Amino acid sequence: MVQAYILIQTEVGKASIVAETISKIPGVIQAEDVTGPYDVIVRAQADTVDELGRMVVAKVQQVDGITRTLTCPIVHL
């Protein structure tokens, strides 16, 4: 199992609806609107890195109101 944080920038005033929409995507553990340089932070999981990448590109990035994403895979050192 691969997990990652996805940091999301949205259009002005769209953070809440983006977080709500993303929280319904299979594989998303949590989606929260936050303050700072990013507007939404998502924790997601998938069976493989490739599957995680497909989820981000095919599902998360397609949500209306998103301007940029940054995916940060979780590592255990």
All heavy atoms as a GROMACS GRO file, in nm:
protein
  578
    1MET      N    1   0.084  -0.118   0.000
    1MET     CA    2   0.000   0.000   0.000
    1MET      C    3   0.089   0.124   0.000
    1MET      O    4   0.184   0.134   0.076
    1MET     CB    5  -0.088  -0.001   0.125
    1MET     CG    6  -0.193   0.107   0.130
    1MET     SD    7  -0.327   0.097   0.012
    1MET     CE    8  -0.402  -0.057   0.054
    2VAL      N    9   0.057   0.218  -0.088
    2VAL     CA   10   0.130   0.345  -0.100
    2VAL      C   11   0.037   0.456  -0.055
    2VAL      O   12  -0.079   0.460  -0.096
    2VAL     CB   13   0.173   0.370  -0.247
    2VAL    CG1   14   0.242   0.503  -0.261
    2VAL    CG2   15   0.260   0.256  -0.297
    3GLN      N   16   0.088   0.545   0.030
    3GLN     CA   17   0.010   0.660   0.072
    3GLN      C   18   0.084   0.788   0.036
    3GLN      O   19   0.207   0.788   0.024
    3GLN     CB   20  -0.017   0.657   0.223
    3GLN     CG   21  -0.109   0.545   0.265
    3GLN     CD   22  -0.153   0.559   0.410
    3GLN    OE1   23  -0.103   0.640   0.485
    3GLN    NE2   24  -0.248   0.477   0.448
    4ALA      N   25   0.008   0.896   0.018
    4ALA     CA   26   0.069   1.025  -0.016
    4ALA      C   27  -0.018   1.138   0.033
    4ALA      O   28  -0.139   1.122   0.052
    4ALA     CB   29   0.087   1.036  -0.168
    5TYR      N   30   0.047   1.252   0.053
    5TYR     CA   31  -0.027   1.377   0.074
    5TYR      C   32  -0.031   1.448  -0.060
    5TYR      O   33   0.070   1.451  -0.132
    5TYR     CB   34   0.044   1.465   0.178
    5TYR     CG   35   0.029   1.412   0.318
    5TYR    CD1   36   0.132   1.342   0.378
    5TYR    CD2   37  -0.089   1.433   0.390
    5TYR    CE1   38   0.119   1.292   0.507
    5TYR    CE2   39  -0.103   1.383   0.519
    5TYR     CZ   40   0.001   1.314   0.576
    5TYR     OH   41  -0.013   1.264   0.703
    6ILE      N   42  -0.145   1.502  -0.094
    6ILE     CA   43  -0.160   1.579  -0.217
    6ILE      C   44  -0.193   1.722  -0.175
    6ILE      O   45  -0.296   1.746  -0.112
    6ILE     CB   46  -0.271   1.522  -0.306
    6ILE    CG1   47  -0.247   1.374  -0.334
    6ILE    CG2   48  -0.279   1.600  -0.437
    6ILE    CD1   49  -0.367   1.301  -0.392
    7LEU      N   50  -0.102   1.813  -0.207
    7LEU     CA   51  -0.120   1.954  -0.173
    7LEU      C   52  -0.184   2.022  -0.293
    7LEU      O   53  -0.136   2.008  -0.406
    7LEU     CB   54   0.015   2.017  -0.141
    7LEU     CG   55   0.102   1.939  -0.041
    7LEU    CD1   56   0.237   2.009  -0.022
    7LEU    CD2   57   0.032   1.921   0.091
    8ILE      N   58  -0.290   2.096  -0.269
    8ILE     CA   59  -0.370   2.149  -0.379
    8ILE      C   60  -0.389   2.299  -0.366
    8ILE      O   61  -0.425   2.348  -0.258
    8ILE     CB   62  -0.508   2.080  -0.383
    8ILE    CG1   63  -0.490   1.930  -0.404
    8ILE    CG2   64  -0.597   2.141  -0.491
    8ILE    CD1   65  -0.618   1.850  -0.389
    9GLN      N   66  -0.369   2.370  -0.476
    9GLN     CA   67  -0.405   2.511  -0.486
    9GLN      C   68  -0.532   2.520  -0.568
    9GLN      O   69  -0.547   2.448  -0.667
    9GLN     CB   70  -0.293   2.592  -0.552
    9GLN     CG   71  -0.168   2.599  -0.467
    9GLN     CD   72  -0.056   2.674  -0.534
    9GLN    OE1   73  -0.048   2.682  -0.656
    9GLN    NE2   74   0.034   2.728  -0.454
   10THR      N   75  -0.623   2.607  -0.524
   10THR     CA   76  -0.752   2.620  -0.592
   10THR      C   77  -0.776   2.764  -0.635
   10THR      O   78  -0.706   2.856  -0.592
   10THR     CB   79  -0.869   2.578  -0.499
   10THR    OG1   80  -0.883   2.675  -0.395
   10THR    CG2   81  -0.848   2.440  -0.440
   11GLU      N   82  -0.878   2.781  -0.717
   11GLU     CA   83  -0.923   2.916  -0.749
   11GLU      C   84  -0.979   2.978  -0.621
   11GLU      O   85  -1.021   2.907  -0.529
   11GLU     CB   86  -1.033   2.909  -0.855
   11GLU     CG   87  -0.986   2.855  -0.987
   11GLU     CD   88  -1.100   2.830  -1.085
   11GLU    OE1   89  -1.217   2.861  -1.053
   11GLU    OE2   90  -1.071   2.778  -1.193
   12VAL      N   91  -0.979   3.109  -0.614
   12VAL     CA   92  -1.027   3.180  -0.496
   12VAL      C   93  -1.171   3.139  -0.463
   12VAL      O   94  -1.257   3.136  -0.551
   12VAL     CB   95  -1.019   3.333  -0.517
   12VAL    CG1   96  -1.081   3.407  -0.400
   12VAL    CG2   97  -0.874   3.375  -0.538
   13GLY      N   98  -1.194   3.104  -0.337
   13GLY     CA   99  -1.327   3.069  -0.291
   13GLY      C  100  -1.373   2.928  -0.322
   13GLY      O  101  -1.487   2.892  -0.293
   14LYS      N  102  -1.285   2.844  -0.378
   14LYS     CA  103  -1.326   2.709  -0.417
   14LYS      C  104  -1.273   2.598  -0.326
   14LYS      O  105  -1.303   2.481  -0.347
   14LYS     CB  106  -1.277   2.679  -0.560
   14LYS     CG  107  -1.333   2.770  -0.666
   14LYS     CD  108  -1.459   2.712  -0.724
   14LYS     CE  109  -1.512   2.801  -0.835
   14LYS     NZ  110  -1.545   2.730  -0.954
   15ALA      N  111  -1.198   2.633  -0.222
   15ALA     CA  112  -1.133   2.530  -0.140
   15ALA      C  113  -1.234   2.434  -0.077
   15ALA      O  114  -1.213   2.312  -0.081
   15ALA     CB  115  -1.046   2.595  -0.032
   16SER      N  116  -1.340   2.483  -0.020
   16SER     CA  117  -1.436   2.395   0.049
   16SER      C  118  -1.502   2.296  -0.045
   16SER      O  119  -1.512   2.178  -0.015
   16SER     CB  120  -1.543   2.479   0.119
   16SER     OG  121  -1.486   2.550   0.225
   17ILE      N  122  -1.546   2.343  -0.160
   17ILE     CA  123  -1.614   2.254  -0.255
   17ILE      C  124  -1.515   2.155  -0.315
   17ILE      O  125  -1.550   2.039  -0.340
   17ILE     CB  126  -1.692   2.332  -0.363
   17ILE    CG1  127  -1.782   2.239  -0.443
   17ILE    CG2  128  -1.600   2.408  -0.456
   17ILE    CD1  129  -1.900   2.184  -0.367
   18VAL      N  130  -1.390   2.197  -0.337
   18VAL     CA  131  -1.288   2.105  -0.388
   18VAL      C  132  -1.262   1.996  -0.286
   18VAL      O  133  -1.260   1.877  -0.319
   18VAL     CB  134  -1.158   2.181  -0.424
   18VAL    CG1  135  -1.041   2.086  -0.444
   18VAL    CG2  136  -1.178   2.266  -0.549
   19ALA      N  137  -1.244   2.033  -0.158
   19ALA     CA  138  -1.218   1.932  -0.054
   19ALA      C  139  -1.335   1.836  -0.041
   19ALA      O  140  -1.316   1.715  -0.030
   19ALA     CB  141  -1.192   2.002   0.080
   20GLU      N  142  -1.456   1.888  -0.046
   20GLU     CA  143  -1.575   1.803  -0.036
   20GLU      C  144  -1.584   1.705  -0.152
   20GLU      O  145  -1.612   1.587  -0.135
   20GLU     CB  146  -1.700   1.890  -0.031
   20GLU     CG  147  -1.828   1.812  -0.013
   20GLU     CD  148  -1.951   1.903  -0.010
   20GLU    OE1  149  -1.939   2.019   0.029
   20GLU    OE2  150  -2.059   1.854  -0.048
   21THR      N  151  -1.559   1.754  -0.273
   21THR     CA  152  -1.566   1.669  -0.392
   21THR      C  153  -1.458   1.561  -0.389
   21THR      O  154  -1.485   1.443  -0.415
   21THR     CB  155  -1.551   1.755  -0.520
   21THR    OG1  156  -1.652   1.855  -0.520
   21THR    CG2  157  -1.561   1.670  -0.645
   22ILE      N  158  -1.336   1.600  -0.353
   22ILE     CA  159  -1.225   1.505  -0.351
   22ILE      C  160  -1.245   1.398  -0.242
   22ILE      O  161  -1.206   1.284  -0.259
   22ILE     CB  162  -1.091   1.579  -0.333
   22ILE    CG1  163  -1.059   1.655  -0.462
   22ILE    CG2  164  -0.978   1.483  -0.299
   22ILE    CD1  165  -0.936   1.740  -0.456
   23SER      N  166  -1.307   1.436  -0.132
   23SER     CA  167  -1.325   1.340  -0.022
   23SER      C  168  -1.410   1.220  -0.064
   23SER      O  169  -1.403   1.115  -0.001
   23SER     CB  170  -1.388   1.408   0.099
   23SER     OG  171  -1.522   1.444   0.073
   24LYS      N  172  -1.483   1.233  -0.173
   24LYS     CA  173  -1.569   1.124  -0.222
   24LYS      C  174  -1.499   1.031  -0.321
   24LYS      O  175  -1.555   0.931  -0.363
   24LYS     CB  176  -1.695   1.183  -0.286
   24LYS     CG  177  -1.779   1.262  -0.186
   24LYS     CD  178  -1.894   1.332  -0.252
   24LYS     CE  179  -1.967   1.418  -0.148
   24LYS     NZ  180  -2.065   1.506  -0.208
   25ILE      N  181  -1.376   1.064  -0.360
   25ILE     CA  182  -1.302   0.981  -0.455
   25ILE      C  183  -1.249   0.856  -0.384
   25ILE      O  184  -1.189   0.867  -0.277
   25ILE     CB  185  -1.185   1.062  -0.517
   25ILE    CG1  186  -1.238   1.178  -0.600
   25ILE    CG2  187  -1.094   0.971  -0.600
   25ILE    CD1  188  -1.131   1.272  -0.652
   26PRO      N  189  -1.270   0.737  -0.442
   26PRO     CA  190  -1.216   0.615  -0.380
   26PRO      C  191  -1.064   0.624  -0.366
   26PRO      O  192  -0.995   0.666  -0.458
   26PRO     CB  193  -1.255   0.505  -0.480
   26PRO     CG  194  -1.372   0.561  -0.555
   26PRO     CD  195  -1.348   0.710  -0.563
   27GLY      N  196  -1.014   0.587  -0.249
   27GLY     CA  197  -0.871   0.595  -0.222
   27GLY      C  198  -0.833   0.717  -0.141
   27GLY      O  199  -0.723   0.723  -0.085
   28VAL      N  200  -0.922   0.815  -0.132
   28VAL     CA  201  -0.895   0.934  -0.052
   28VAL      C  202  -0.932   0.903   0.093
   28VAL      O  203  -1.045   0.863   0.122
   28VAL     CB  204  -0.973   1.056  -0.105
   28VAL    CG1  205  -0.964   1.172  -0.007
   28VAL    CG2  206  -0.920   1.097  -0.241
   29ILE      N  207  -0.836   0.919   0.181
   29ILE     CA  208  -0.857   0.893   0.324
   29ILE      C  209  -0.916   1.017   0.390
   29ILE      O  210  -1.006   1.007   0.472
   29ILE     CB  211  -0.724   0.854   0.391
   29ILE    CG1  212  -0.669   0.726   0.329
   29ILE    CG2  213  -0.742   0.839   0.542
   29ILE    CD1  214  -0.526   0.697   0.366
   30GLN      N  215  -0.862   1.134   0.354
   30GLN     CA  216  -0.904   1.257   0.418
   30GLN      C  217  -0.876   1.374   0.324
   30GLN      O  218  -0.776   1.373   0.252
   30GLN     CB  219  -0.826   1.276   0.548
   30GLN     CG  220  -0.874   1.385   0.638
   30GLN     CD  221  -0.804   1.380   0.773
   30GLN    OE1  222  -0.700   1.318   0.788
   30GLN    NE2  223  -0.862   1.447   0.871
   31ALA      N  224  -0.962   1.474   0.325
   31ALA     CA  225  -0.942   1.597   0.248
   31ALA      C  226  -0.985   1.714   0.335
   31ALA      O  227  -1.098   1.718   0.382
   31ALA     CB  228  -1.022   1.593   0.118
   32GLU      N  229  -0.893   1.807   0.357
   32GLU     CA  230  -0.920   1.920   0.446
   32GLU      C  231  -0.883   2.050   0.376
   32GLU      O  232  -0.781   2.058   0.308
   32GLU     CB  233  -0.835   1.909   0.573
   32GLU     CG  234  -0.858   1.784   0.654
   32GLU     CD  235  -0.986   1.788   0.735
   32GLU    OE1  236  -1.045   1.896   0.750
   32GLU    OE2  237  -1.027   1.681   0.783
   33ASP      N  238  -0.965   2.157   0.396
   33ASP     CA  239  -0.923   2.287   0.349
   33ASP      C  240  -0.836   2.349   0.459
   33ASP      O  241  -0.864   2.333   0.577
   33ASP     CB  242  -1.036   2.381   0.308
   33ASP     CG  243  -1.174   2.348   0.357
   33ASP    OD1  244  -1.203   2.232   0.380
   33ASP    OD2  245  -1.254   2.441   0.369
   34VAL      N  246  -0.729   2.415   0.417
   34VAL     CA  247  -0.631   2.471   0.509
   34VAL      C  248  -0.594   2.613   0.465
   34VAL      O  249  -0.633   2.657   0.357
   34VAL     CB  250  -0.503   2.383   0.514
   34VAL    CG1  251  -0.534   2.246   0.571
   34VAL    CG2  252  -0.438   2.372   0.378
   35THR      N  253  -0.518   2.682   0.549
   35THR     CA  254  -0.467   2.814   0.511
   35THR      C  255  -0.320   2.801   0.480
   35THR      O  256  -0.256   2.703   0.517
   35THR     CB  257  -0.487   2.916   0.625
   35THR    OG1  258  -0.416   2.871   0.740
   35THR    CG2  259  -0.634   2.934   0.657
   36GLY      N  260  -0.266   2.899   0.412
   36GLY     CA  261  -0.124   2.897   0.374
   36GLY      C  262  -0.109   2.891   0.224
   36GLY      O  263  -0.201   2.926   0.150
   37PRO      N  264   0.007   2.846   0.177
   37PRO     CA  265   0.030   2.844   0.032
   37PRO      C  266  -0.057   2.744  -0.043
   37PRO      O  267  -0.075   2.756  -0.164
   37PRO     CB  268   0.179   2.809   0.018
   37PRO     CG  269   0.217   2.748   0.149
   37PRO     CD  270   0.124   2.804   0.252
   38TYR      N  271  -0.110   2.645   0.028
   38TYR     CA  272  -0.202   2.548  -0.034
   38TYR      C  273  -0.340   2.566   0.028
   38TYR      O  274  -0.352   2.609   0.143
   38TYR     CB  275  -0.150   2.406  -0.018
   38TYR     CG  276  -0.022   2.385  -0.095
   38TYR    CD1  277   0.101   2.400  -0.034
   38TYR    CD2  278  -0.025   2.356  -0.231
   38TYR    CE1  279   0.219   2.386  -0.105
   38TYR    CE2  280   0.092   2.343  -0.303
   38TYR     CZ  281   0.213   2.358  -0.240
   38TYR     OH  282   0.328   2.344  -0.312
   39ASP      N  283  -0.442   2.532  -0.047
   39ASP     CA  284  -0.580   2.552  -0.002
   39ASP      C  285  -0.645   2.425   0.049
   39ASP      O  286  -0.736   2.430   0.131
   39ASP     CB  287  -0.662   2.609  -0.118
   39ASP     CG  288  -0.602   2.738  -0.172
   39ASP    OD1  289  -0.583   2.831  -0.091
   39ASP    OD2  290  -0.572   2.744  -0.292
   40VAL      N  291  -0.600   2.310  -0.002
   40VAL     CA  292  -0.655   2.180   0.039
   40VAL      C  293  -0.539   2.083   0.053
   40VAL      O  294  -0.447   2.083  -0.029
   40VAL     CB  295  -0.755   2.126  -0.068
   40VAL    CG1  296  -0.806   1.988  -0.030
   40VAL    CG2  297  -0.871   2.223  -0.086
   41ILE      N  298  -0.544   2.001   0.158
   41ILE     CA  299  -0.447   1.892   0.173
   41ILE      C  300  -0.526   1.761   0.181
   41ILE      O  301  -0.622   1.750   0.256
   41ILE     CB  302  -0.359   1.909   0.298
   41ILE    CG1  303  -0.275   2.035   0.284
   41ILE    CG2  304  -0.270   1.787   0.318
   41ILE    CD1  305  -0.184   2.063   0.400
   42VAL      N  306  -0.482   1.666   0.099
   42VAL     CA  307  -0.549   1.537   0.087
   42VAL      C  308  -0.453   1.427   0.128
   42VAL      O  309  -0.334   1.432   0.094
   42VAL     CB  310  -0.595   1.514  -0.059
   42VAL    CG1  311  -0.652   1.375  -0.078
   42VAL    CG2  312  -0.694   1.621  -0.101
   43ARG      N  313  -0.502   1.328   0.200
   43ARG     CA  314  -0.424   1.205   0.223
   43ARG      C  315  -0.493   1.096   0.145
   43ARG      O  316  -0.614   1.074   0.159
   43ARG     CB  317  -0.419   1.170   0.372
   43ARG     CG  318  -0.326   1.051   0.396
   43ARG     CD  319  -0.290   1.036   0.540
   43ARG     NE  320  -0.202   0.921   0.557
   43ARG     CZ  321  -0.117   0.907   0.655
   43ARG    NH1  322  -0.108   1.000   0.746
   43ARG    NH2  323  -0.042   0.800   0.662
   44ALA      N  324  -0.416   1.027   0.060
   44ALA     CA  325  -0.473   0.926  -0.028
   44ALA      C  326  -0.388   0.799  -0.022
   44ALA      O  327  -0.271   0.803   0.016
   44ALA     CB  328  -0.479   0.978  -0.171
   45GLN      N  329  -0.449   0.688  -0.066
   45GLN     CA  330  -0.375   0.562  -0.071
   45GLN      C  331  -0.415   0.482  -0.194
   45GLN      O  332  -0.525   0.498  -0.247
   45GLN     CB  333  -0.397   0.479   0.054
   45GLN     CG  334  -0.538   0.427   0.071
   45GLN     CD  335  -0.554   0.348   0.200
   45GLN    OE1  336  -0.470   0.353   0.289
   45GLN    NE2  337  -0.663   0.275   0.209
   46ALA      N  338  -0.322   0.398  -0.238
   46ALA     CA  339  -0.347   0.309  -0.352
   46ALA      C  340  -0.256   0.188  -0.335
   46ALA      O  341  -0.162   0.189  -0.254
   46ALA     CB  342  -0.318   0.381  -0.483
   47ASP      N  343  -0.281   0.085  -0.414
   47ASP     CA  344  -0.201  -0.037  -0.405
   47ASP      C  345  -0.060  -0.018  -0.456
   47ASP      O  346   0.034  -0.077  -0.405
   47ASP     CB  347  -0.269  -0.151  -0.481
   47ASP     CG  348  -0.395  -0.200  -0.410
   47ASP    OD1  349  -0.404  -0.186  -0.286
   47ASP    OD2  350  -0.486  -0.249  -0.479
   48THR      N  351  -0.042   0.065  -0.562
   48THR     CA  352   0.090   0.087  -0.621
   48THR      C  353   0.111   0.235  -0.650
   48THR      O  354   0.015   0.313  -0.652
   48THR     CB  355   0.106   0.010  -0.754
   48THR    OG1  356   0.015   0.066  -0.850
   48THR    CG2  357   0.078  -0.139  -0.737
   49VAL      N  358   0.234   0.273  -0.674
   49VAL     CA  359   0.266   0.411  -0.710
   49VAL      C  360   0.197   0.448  -0.841
   49VAL      O  361   0.145   0.558  -0.856
   49VAL     CB  362   0.420   0.432  -0.720
   49VAL    CG1  363   0.452   0.569  -0.777
   49VAL    CG2  364   0.486   0.413  -0.586
   50ASP      N  365   0.195   0.355  -0.937
   50ASP     CA  366   0.129   0.381  -1.064
   50ASP      C  367  -0.020   0.407  -1.046
   50ASP      O  368  -0.076   0.499  -1.106
   50ASP     CB  369   0.149   0.266  -1.162
   50ASP     CG  370   0.291   0.257  -1.214
   50ASP    OD1  371   0.364   0.359  -1.206
   50ASP    OD2  372   0.330   0.149  -1.261
   51GLU      N  373  -0.084   0.328  -0.961
   51GLU     CA  374  -0.227   0.346  -0.935
   51GLU      C  375  -0.252   0.480  -0.866
   51GLU      O  376  -0.349   0.550  -0.897
   51GLU     CB  377  -0.277   0.231  -0.848
   51GLU     CG  378  -0.428   0.224  -0.837
   51GLU     CD  379  -0.473   0.104  -0.755
   51GLU    OE1  380  -0.433  -0.010  -0.790
   51GLU    OE2  381  -0.547   0.125  -0.658
   52LEU      N  382  -0.164   0.518  -0.776
   52LEU     CA  383  -0.176   0.647  -0.709
   52LEU      C  384  -0.163   0.760  -0.811
   52LEU      O  385  -0.242   0.855  -0.811
   52LEU     CB  386  -0.068   0.661  -0.601
   52LEU     CG  387  -0.069   0.792  -0.523
   52LEU    CD1  388  -0.193   0.802  -0.435
   52LEU    CD2  389   0.056   0.804  -0.438
   53GLY      N  390  -0.068   0.748  -0.901
   53GLY     CA  391  -0.050   0.848  -1.006
   53GLY      C  392  -0.172   0.860  -1.095
   53GLY      O  393  -0.214   0.971  -1.130
   54ARG      N  394  -0.230   0.746  -1.131
   54ARG     CA  395  -0.351   0.749  -1.214
   54ARG      C  396  -0.466   0.816  -1.140
   54ARG      O  397  -0.544   0.890  -1.200
   54ARG     CB  398  -0.390   0.607  -1.256
   54ARG     CG  399  -0.305   0.554  -1.371
   54ARG     CD  400  -0.362   0.425  -1.429
   54ARG     NE  401  -0.353   0.312  -1.336
   54ARG     CZ  402  -0.247   0.234  -1.322
   54ARG    NH1  403  -0.139   0.256  -1.394
   54ARG    NH2  404  -0.249   0.133  -1.236
   55MET      N  405  -0.478   0.791  -1.009
   55MET     CA  406  -0.584   0.855  -0.931
   55MET      C  407  -0.566   1.008  -0.933
   55MET      O  408  -0.662   1.081  -0.952
   55MET     CB  409  -0.583   0.806  -0.786
   55MET     CG  410  -0.690   0.874  -0.703
   55MET     SD  411  -0.681   0.860  -0.522
   55MET     CE  412  -0.564   0.738  -0.487
   56VAL      N  413  -0.444   1.053  -0.913
   56VAL     CA  414  -0.419   1.198  -0.909
   56VAL      C  415  -0.450   1.261  -1.044
   56VAL      O  416  -0.522   1.361  -1.052
   56VAL     CB  417  -0.273   1.228  -0.865
   56VAL    CG1  418  -0.242   1.376  -0.881
   56VAL    CG2  419  -0.251   1.183  -0.722
   57VAL      N  420  -0.400   1.203  -1.151
   57VAL     CA  421  -0.417   1.262  -1.284
   57VAL      C  422  -0.560   1.248  -1.336
   57VAL      O  423  -0.618   1.343  -1.387
   57VAL     CB  424  -0.316   1.201  -1.384
   57VAL    CG1  425  -0.344   1.247  -1.525
   57VAL    CG2  426  -0.174   1.237  -1.344
   58ALA      N  427  -0.618   1.129  -1.321
   58ALA     CA  428  -0.748   1.102  -1.382
   58ALA      C  429  -0.866   1.148  -1.297
   58ALA      O  430  -0.974   1.173  -1.350
   58ALA     CB  431  -0.762   0.954  -1.413
   59LYS      N  432  -0.847   1.158  -1.166
   59LYS     CA  433  -0.962   1.191  -1.081
   59LYS      C  434  -0.942   1.322  -1.006
   59LYS      O  435  -1.024   1.412  -1.016
   59LYS     CB  436  -0.989   1.076  -0.984
   59LYS     CG  437  -1.031   0.950  -1.057
   59LYS     CD  438  -1.059   0.838  -0.961
   59LYS     CE  439  -1.095   0.711  -1.040
   59LYS     NZ  440  -1.100   0.594  -0.955
   60VAL      N  441  -0.833   1.333  -0.930
   60VAL     CA  442  -0.814   1.452  -0.847
   60VAL      C  443  -0.797   1.577  -0.933
   60VAL      O  444  -0.866   1.677  -0.913
   60VAL     CB  445  -0.695   1.434  -0.751
   60VAL    CG1  446  -0.665   1.564  -0.677
   60VAL    CG2  447  -0.722   1.321  -0.651
   61GLN      N  448  -0.707   1.573  -1.030
   61GLN     CA  449  -0.679   1.692  -1.110
   61GLN      C  450  -0.796   1.733  -1.200
   61GLN      O  451  -0.797   1.844  -1.251
   61GLN     CB  452  -0.553   1.673  -1.195
   61GLN     CG  453  -0.428   1.670  -1.110
   61GLN     CD  454  -0.302   1.654  -1.194
   61GLN    OE1  455  -0.307   1.623  -1.312
   61GLN    NE2  456  -0.188   1.675  -1.131
   62GLN      N  457  -0.894   1.647  -1.215
   62GLN     CA  458  -1.009   1.680  -1.298
   62GLN      C  459  -1.118   1.755  -1.221
   62GLN      O  460  -1.215   1.802  -1.281
   62GLN     CB  461  -1.068   1.552  -1.358
   62GLN     CG  462  -0.970   1.474  -1.446
   62GLN     CD  463  -0.910   1.560  -1.555
   62GLN    OE1  464  -0.980   1.629  -1.626
   62GLN    NE2  465  -0.778   1.555  -1.568
   63VAL      N  466  -1.102   1.769  -1.090
   63VAL     CA  467  -1.202   1.840  -1.009
   63VAL      C  468  -1.199   1.988  -1.044
   63VAL      O  469  -1.092   2.050  -1.049
   63VAL     CB  470  -1.175   1.818  -0.858
   63VAL    CG1  471  -1.266   1.906  -0.773
   63VAL    CG2  472  -1.192   1.671  -0.822
   64ASP      N  473  -1.317   2.043  -1.070
   64ASP     CA  474  -1.330   2.184  -1.108
   64ASP      C  475  -1.281   2.274  -0.995
   64ASP      O  476  -1.313   2.252  -0.878
   64ASP     CB  477  -1.476   2.215  -1.139
   64ASP     CG  478  -1.495   2.355  -1.194
   64ASP    OD1  479  -1.420   2.390  -1.288
   64ASP    OD2  480  -1.581   2.427  -1.143
   65GLY      N  481  -1.200   2.374  -1.029
   65GLY     CA  482  -1.152   2.471  -0.932
   65GLY      C  483  -1.008   2.451  -0.891
   65GLY      O  484  -0.950   2.537  -0.825
   66ILE      N  485  -0.946   2.339  -0.930
   66ILE     CA  486  -0.806   2.314  -0.895
   66ILE      C  487  -0.715   2.382  -0.997
   66ILE      O  488  -0.736   2.372  -1.117
   66ILE     CB  489  -0.777   2.162  -0.891
   66ILE    CG1  490  -0.849   2.099  -0.773
   66ILE    CG2  491  -0.626   2.137  -0.883
   66ILE    CD1  492  -0.829   1.950  -0.761
   67THR      N  493  -0.612   2.452  -0.946
   67THR     CA  494  -0.516   2.516  -1.036
   67THR      C  495  -0.381   2.444  -1.037
   67THR      O  496  -0.311   2.448  -1.136
   67THR     CB  497  -0.495   2.664  -0.997
   67THR    OG1  498  -0.451   2.671  -0.861
   67THR    CG2  499  -0.623   2.743  -1.014
   68ARG      N  500  -0.345   2.377  -0.925
   68ARG     CA  501  -0.216   2.309  -0.919
   68ARG      C  502  -0.218   2.204  -0.809
   68ARG      O  503  -0.282   2.223  -0.706
   68ARG     CB  504  -0.106   2.411  -0.890
   68ARG     CG  505   0.032   2.350  -0.874
   68ARG     CD  506   0.138   2.455  -0.858
   68ARG     NE  507   0.148   2.525  -0.986
   68ARG     CZ  508   0.204   2.644  -1.001
   68ARG    NH1  509   0.252   2.708  -0.899
   68ARG    NH2  510   0.211   2.700  -1.120
   69THR      N  511  -0.147   2.092  -0.832
   69THR     CA  512  -0.132   1.990  -0.729
   69THR      C  513   0.016   1.955  -0.711
   69THR      O  514   0.096   1.971  -0.804
   69THR     CB  515  -0.209   1.859  -0.762
   69THR    OG1  516  -0.150   1.798  -0.878
   69THR    CG2  517  -0.356   1.886  -0.786
   70LEU      N  518   0.050   1.908  -0.593
   70LEU     CA  519   0.183   1.858  -0.563
   70LEU      C  520   0.165   1.731  -0.481
   70LEU      O  521   0.107   1.736  -0.373
   70LEU     CB  522   0.262   1.961  -0.484
   70LEU     CG  523   0.400   1.917  -0.434
   70LEU    CD1  524   0.495   1.892  -0.551
   70LEU    CD2  525   0.458   2.022  -0.340
   71THR      N  526   0.209   1.617  -0.535
   71THR     CA  527   0.192   1.488  -0.468
   71THR      C  528   0.319   1.454  -0.392
   71THR      O  529   0.428   1.455  -0.448
   71THR     CB  530   0.159   1.378  -0.571
   71THR    OG1  531   0.042   1.418  -0.642
   71THR    CG2  532   0.134   1.245  -0.501
   72CYS      N  533   0.303   1.424  -0.262
   72CYS     CA  534   0.416   1.391  -0.175
   72CYS      C  535   0.397   1.251  -0.118
   72CYS      O  536   0.326   1.234  -0.018
   72CYS     CB  537   0.423   1.492  -0.060
   72CYS     SG  538   0.434   1.664  -0.112
   73PRO      N  539   0.460   1.150  -0.180
   73PRO     CA  540   0.447   1.013  -0.128
   73PRO      C  541   0.506   1.003   0.013
   73PRO      O  542   0.608   1.067   0.043
   73PRO     CB  543   0.527   0.929  -0.226
   73PRO     CG  544   0.534   1.012  -0.351
   73PRO     CD  545   0.536   1.154  -0.304
   74ILE      N  546   0.444   0.924   0.096
   74ILE     CA  547   0.491   0.902   0.233
   74ILE      C  548   0.596   0.793   0.230
   74ILE      O  549   0.576   0.687   0.171
   74ILE     CB  550   0.374   0.863   0.324
   74ILE    CG1  551   0.274   0.980   0.332
   74ILE    CG2  552   0.424   0.822   0.462
   74ILE    CD1  553   0.146   0.946   0.402
   75VAL      N  554   0.710   0.819   0.294
   75VAL     CA  555   0.818   0.719   0.304
   75VAL      C  556   0.842   0.688   0.451
   75VAL      O  557   0.820   0.771   0.538
   75VAL     CB  558   0.948   0.767   0.237
   75VAL    CG1  559   0.928   0.788   0.088
   75VAL    CG2  560   0.998   0.894   0.301
   76HIS      N  561   0.886   0.568   0.477
   76HIS     CA  562   0.918   0.526   0.614
   76HIS      C  563   1.068   0.497   0.618
   76HIS      O  564   1.112   0.396   0.564
   76HIS     CB  565   0.835   0.404   0.653
   76HIS     CG  566   0.688   0.429   0.645
   76HIS    ND1  567   0.620   0.497   0.743
   76HIS    CD2  568   0.597   0.401   0.549
   76HIS    CE1  569   0.491   0.507   0.708
   76HIS    NE2  570   0.478   0.450   0.591
   77LEU      N  571   1.143   0.586   0.679
   77LEU     CA  572   1.290   0.574   0.683
   77LEU      C  573   1.337   0.504   0.809
   77LEU      O  574   1.277   0.508   0.910
   77LEU     CB  575   1.354   0.712   0.674
   77LEU     CG  576   1.314   0.792   0.550
   77LEU    CD1  577   1.372   0.932   0.559
   77LEU    CD2  578   1.362   0.724   0.424
   0.00000   0.00000   0.00000
